[in-house]
Amino acid sequence: MPQPGWKSISLPEEMVEEIARIIRERPELGYKSVSSFVIAAIRRLIEETKPTLEHFNVYEDHVTIIDHKRRRLVNVYFRNGRIYCELCQEAECPHTEYALNIPKIQEALREKGWIIKEGKVIRKPF
């Protein structure tokens, strides 16, 4: 039975043996058990598969995005018919492309005359 708050999983025997071998042969890695090795590997995989960018909030003239890779908030502004990323200081970057793919942003900009396709501005308002 696992400890309270923990779940039990099954791994192939060969995999457990390979992990145990790595722990024995590479003590400098700091793993003391198969469990600690597996937990570290899973944490690393979770971090790698996390989305890089995440929608945080929408305001009147901008959207705030979480950039997990840079570990910071990024504002993308929509002012005077222009789009601008405060971090990259550009109109076209991964943050502006991400912002333009958020349905709520697309809807608000379309209402103001913008045409957006596949994360790119096709036409700005007049």
Summary of the structure (lengths in Angstrom):
residues: 126
radius of gyration: 22.8
end to end distance: 66.7
largest distance: 68.1
contacts: 288
relative contact order: 0.08
helix: 37%
strand: 25%
